[in-house]
Amino acid sequence: MTAKPIPLVLLPAMGCDGQLWARQVTDLADLAHPELGDLTVDDTLEAMAARVLAHAPPRIAVAGVSLGGYVALEMIRQAPERVERLALFGTRASMQMRPRSVREQGLLATAPHADPMLTPIVSGPVQAMAERVGAAIFERQQRALLARPDIAPAIAAVRVPTLVAVGDRDRICRPEDARGLAERIPGARFHTIRHCGHLAPMERPGEVTMLLREWLRR
């Protein structure tokens, strides 16, 4: 008998849309029922998390990249009984050494940081996503991220199978930042993705899919 697909909410990074997760939506179709959370309307992480929860099934697995990761943690804080699994990519444990301005965050997010051989492949789709999302939403998301509250209570609330992954060339969330997050979550699995920057699902789609398949089956 075929197992029922797992409801999976995918949360994009700042300035990104569903294209960030396009490969995973296709490659995980036998195991999960993916849907994209909307992070384009609200101007705080709390409101973003509440909106995603309001439109999601009662019990879900949640995976987020960067901004999406912080929204996922806020979802755990707001409704821990509804989140069965958590996957965080390019997400750090604290607000220390965060970019000091919207402009600085944007420059880091769009700077070439992947393997030089992959940059031409990745940079075009990233630019296209940014244009589709638009400058107003991009800036609103940045301000929400820069003003995010202390996430320590959200981290402390995590009691589900958790994956924490980061690109070894991520300039926004360094590997040691992500490892620090994993160490604060009981039983979390930590994984470094080689030759990868901040947008792992697009830069290393096959490896991210493999990690998520293992995570969904735990």
C-alpha positions in Angstrom: 0.0 0.0 0.0 1.4 3.4 -1.0 2.0 5.8 1.9 0.1 9.0 1.9 2.2 12.0 0.8 3.5 14.2 3.6 2.2 17.8 3.5 5.4 19.8 3.0 5.5 23.6 3.2 8.4 25.2 1.4 9.5 28.7 2.4 11.6 30.7 0.0 14.5 33.0 0.8 14.3 36.8 0.5 13.6 38.0 -3.0 12.9 34.5 -4.2 9.7 32.7 -5.4 8.7 29.1 -6.1 11.5 28.7 -8.7 13.9 28.3 -5.8 12.2 25.0 -4.9 11.2 23.9 -8.4 13.4 20.8 -8.5 12.4 19.7 -5.1 8.7 20.1 -5.9 9.2 17.7 -8.8 11.7 15.3 -7.3 9.8 14.8 -4.0 6.4 14.3 -5.5 6.4 10.6 -4.7 7.0 11.3 -1.0 5.5 14.7 -0.3 2.7 17.1 -1.2 4.6 20.4 -1.5 3.1 23.8 -1.3 4.8 27.2 -1.2 4.3 29.5 1.7 3.5 33.2 0.9 6.1 35.5 2.4 5.4 38.5 0.1 2.5 40.2 1.9 3.5 40.9 5.5 6.2 43.0 7.0 7.1 41.0 10.1 8.2 37.4 10.7 5.3 36.9 13.1 2.7 37.9 10.5 4.4 35.8 7.8 4.3 32.7 10.0 0.7 33.3 11.0 -0.3 33.6 7.3 1.5 30.4 6.3 -0.1 28.5 9.2 -3.5 29.8 8.4 -3.3 28.4 4.8 -1.5 25.1 5.7 -2.8 21.6 6.6 -3.2 20.8 10.3 0.1 18.8 10.4 3.0 19.7 8.2 6.7 19.4 7.5 8.4 22.7 6.9 11.6 23.6 5.0 12.9 27.1 4.7 15.9 28.9 3.3 17.3 32.0 5.1 14.2 34.2 5.6 12.1 31.1 5.2 14.1 29.4 7.9 13.3 32.2 10.4 9.7 32.1 9.5 9.7 28.3 10.0 11.2 28.8 13.5 8.5 31.4 14.2 5.9 28.8 13.1 7.3 26.4 15.6 7.0 29.1 18.3 3.4 29.9 17.4 2.1 26.4 16.8 4.6 23.7 17.9 1.9 21.0 17.7 1.4 21.5 14.0 5.0 21.1 12.8 6.2 17.5 12.5 9.6 18.1 10.9 11.8 21.1 10.3 14.5 21.7 7.7 16.6 24.9 7.8 19.0 26.0 5.1 21.2 29.0 5.4 19.7 29.9 8.8 21.7 31.1 11.8 21.1 30.9 15.6 21.4 34.6 16.5 21.2 38.1 15.3 24.9 38.9 16.0 27.0 40.2 13.1 23.9 40.5 10.9 24.1 43.0 8.0 23.6 46.5 9.3 21.4 47.8 6.5 18.9 46.8 3.9 21.4 47.7 1.2 24.1 45.6 2.7 21.9 42.6 3.1 20.8 42.9 -0.5 24.3 43.1 -1.8 25.3 40.0 0.1 22.2 38.1 -1.1 22.9 38.8 -4.7 26.7 38.6 -4.8 28.3 35.7 -6.7 29.1 33.1 -4.1 28.7 29.7 -5.8 31.3 27.7 -7.6 32.5 29.8 -10.5 31.6 27.1 -13.0 28.0 27.3 -11.7 27.6 31.0 -11.4 26.3 31.6 -14.9 23.7 28.9 -14.5 22.5 30.2 -11.1 22.8 34.0 -11.5 20.2 34.2 -14.3 17.4 32.4 -12.5 18.2 34.3 -9.3 18.0 37.6 -11.2 14.7 36.6 -12.8 13.2 35.7 -9.4 14.2 39.0 -8.0 12.5 40.8 -10.9 9.3 38.8 -10.5 9.2 39.4 -6.8 9.9 43.1 -7.3 11.8 45.8 -5.4 9.0 46.7 -2.9 8.5 43.1 -1.7 12.3 42.5 -1.6 12.8 45.6 0.6 9.8 44.7 2.9 11.3 41.2 3.4 14.7 42.6 4.2 13.3 45.0 6.8 11.3 42.2 8.4 14.5 40.1 8.6 16.6 42.9 10.0 13.9 43.6 12.6 13.4 40.0 13.6 12.9 39.3 17.3 15.1 37.2 19.5 14.7 33.7 18.1 16.0 31.9 21.2 12.5 31.0 22.4 11.6 29.5 19.0 14.8 27.4 18.9 14.1 26.2 22.4 10.6 25.0 21.3 12.0 22.7 18.6 11.3 19.1 19.5 10.9 17.4 16.1 13.3 15.8 13.6 15.4 18.7 12.3 17.9 19.2 9.5 20.2 22.1 9.4 22.2 22.6 6.2 24.5 25.3 4.9 26.6 26.0 1.8 30.3 26.0 2.5 30.5 29.3 0.5 27.5 31.0 2.1 28.4 34.6 2.8 25.3 35.5 4.7 25.0 32.4 7.0 28.5 31.0 7.5 28.9 27.3 8.2 29.9 28.0 11.8 26.7 30.1 12.2 24.5 27.2 11.0 26.4 24.7 13.1 25.7 26.8 16.1 22.0 26.6 15.4 22.1 22.8 15.0 23.9 22.4 18.3 21.1 24.2 20.1 18.4 21.8 18.7 18.3 18.3 20.4 19.0 15.6 17.8 19.4 17.9 14.8 21.4 16.7 11.9 23.9 19.2 10.5 25.2 19.0 6.9 27.6 21.2 4.9 26.9 21.4 1.2 30.1 21.8 -0.8 30.7 24.3 -3.5 27.4 26.1 -2.6 26.4 29.5 -1.5 23.2 30.8 0.1 20.5 29.4 -2.2 21.2 25.7 -1.9 17.9 24.3 -3.4 18.8 26.0 -6.7 22.6 25.7 -6.6 22.7 22.1 -5.5 19.3 20.7 -6.2 20.2 17.1 -6.3 22.0 17.1 -2.9 19.2 19.1 -1.3 16.6 16.7 -2.6 18.6 13.8 -1.2 18.8 15.5 2.2 15.1 16.2 2.3 14.2 12.6 1.3 16.2 11.3 4.2 14.7 13.9 6.5 11.1 13.2 5.4 11.7 9.5 6.1 13.1 9.9 9.6 
